[in-house]
Amino acid sequence: MSATERNPALRRTFGDLSVAELLASAGDESAALQAYLEDHGPDDELYEVIVRAYATSIGARVAVAAAKHERGEQS
């Protein structure tokens, strides 16, 4: 039983999400990054940090989804 199953008030972790949920959340992060890029440019003092953070988050979600898929997990 996962920590979130024991305590529903906790946020779900990547391990708790299904492959579909992980890929959907990566898509959401991608859309958020696109919106940020449309409103901000490299002259924004946090630009590099924010772009790297989104890229890391998207990459982590896709990596976990790929690992789950390779193991035959769907949920």
Secondary structure, 3 states (H helix, E strand, C coil): CCHHHHCCCCCCCHHHCCHHHHHHHHHHHHHHHHHHHHHCCCCCCCHHHHHHHHHHHHHHHHHHHHHHHHCCCCC
